[in-house]
Structure formats: structure tokens, C-alpha cells
């Protein structure tokens, strides 16, 4: 899935905070947005879907952070819990998309997400055919609704910005490989 889809999913993950501790909802949503971005920073820092995608390891800080947030809700504890939760979920749900490749619609890649503990690549499920596909945009639009409607600023602004990026990226996605090939290879 494309990064904007992970970004707009952040406020969805923060809905329990919105319900039970509304004063912490914006902190929770922004932290989840940041956590949703973290794994994709490996586009810049190494091999994508391997360097910063940890389908299992992100749960190690997530579980105690969630417990701390429940027992002592404060901006720091809730923010940490949602940050790590979003990073953990991002690393898992990427396997349900297409494989990582410049042209994932060609269905050649067998690399969904790297599973560090097993030292192997998890195969992509292709429920979302590729990042920037029409169903990826549809998922982003659907996930954006809570962030646009239920939260105070800056959450709606961040979500709206992510949606604009999603639509532009999707419109250009199949034209990008010739421009990205020199960077990736």
C-alpha cells in the first residue's frame, strides 16, 4: 500500500482514544500518523519493506506502551502506544498488497515484507494489487473519513493532504518507473 494509505489509517487506530480520552485524541492520531510513516522511511534508508518493516519486532515496544497508556494515560504514553501500534500494523498490512517492485502490476515480485525473525521474505497477498492502484486509493478514501470528520486540527489537514498525495500518486503511478529506475537500481 502507498504511504498515504498508512497515514490516513492513523486516526482510525486512535478511535478508542477519541472515545475514552478525547483530550488525548489529537496527540494519539498524530502519533499514529507518524508511526504509520516510519516503516516507509526505509525507501530512503535502505531496502524497502526490509530495513524498517518489522512485522514482529514492532510489537515488542507496542505491548508495554499500550499497557502504560491504559494504566497512565498521558500525551507521552498514549503517543508512544499509537506510534508503535501504527508502525507494527503498517509492517503487517503491507504483505496484503502487491510485491515491492517498480512495476508491481506485472506480478513478478515475491517480496511482500521481510520477516527478520525467519530471515525470509513473506509473499505478497495482492489483495491491494499494487501501491497506487484504484483499490488502494479507495481504501485511503474510506480510511480518511474518521480523520476528516471526528478530530480537531491538525488531523483533518494532515489527512486531507495525504489524500491529495494519494490521488496524484495514483494518477501518475504507472508513469513513474522510468524516472525511478535510476534511483532504485
PECORHU-V15026 format. One record per residue. OMEGA is omega in whole degrees, 0 to 359 (* if undefined). Layout:
BEGIN
omega->OMEGA
omega->OMEGA
END
This chain:
BEGIN
omega->180
omega->181
omega->179
omega->177
omega->177
omega->179
omega->183
omega->176
omega->181
omega->179
omega->176
omega->179
omega->183
omega->181
omega->177
omega->177
omega->177
omega->182
omega->189
omega->179
omega->186
omega->178
omega->179
omega->187
omega->181
omega->177
omega->181
omega->182
omega->180
omega->177
omega->178
omega->175
omega->180
omega->177
omega->177
omega->178
omega->189
omega->183
omega->181
omega->174
omega->176
omega->170
omega->182
omega->191
omega->181
omega->182
omega->184
omega->182
omega->176
omega->188
omega->183
omega->174
omega->182
omega->183
omega->180
omega->190
omega->179
omega->179
omega->180
omega->174
omega->184
omega->185
omega->179
omega->179
omega->177
omega->178
omega->179
omega->180
omega->179
omega->183
omega->182
omega->183
omega->178
omega->180
omega->182
omega->183
omega->179
omega->178
omega->179
omega->181
omega->182
omega->177
omega->182
omega->178
omega->180
omega->178
omega->180
omega->181
omega->176
omega->183
omega->178
omega->187
omega->177
omega->179
omega->180
omega->175
omega->177
omega->179
omega->178
omega->179
omega->176
omega->179
omega->185
omega->178
omega->176
omega->174
omega->178
omega->185
omega->175
omega->182
omega->176
omega->177
omega->179
omega->178
omega->186
omega->182
omega->179
omega->181
omega->179
omega->177
omega->171
omega->183
omega->178
omega->180
omega->177
omega->173
omega->167
omega->191
omega->179
omega->178
omega->182
omega->178
omega->178
omega->179
omega->175
omega->177
omega->178
omega->178
omega->179
omega->180
omega->180
omega->180
omega->182
omega->187
omega->179
omega->181
omega->179
omega->190
omega->193
omega->186
omega->174
omega->177
omega->14
omega->187
omega->180
omega->179
omega->178
omega->181
omega->179
omega->177
omega->178
omega->178
omega->177
omega->179
omega->180
omega->182
omega->179
omega->179
omega->180
omega->180
omega->183
omega->192
omega->185
omega->177
omega->186
omega->187
omega->180
omega->181
omega->182
omega->184
omega->179
omega->181
omega->185
omega->183
omega->*
END
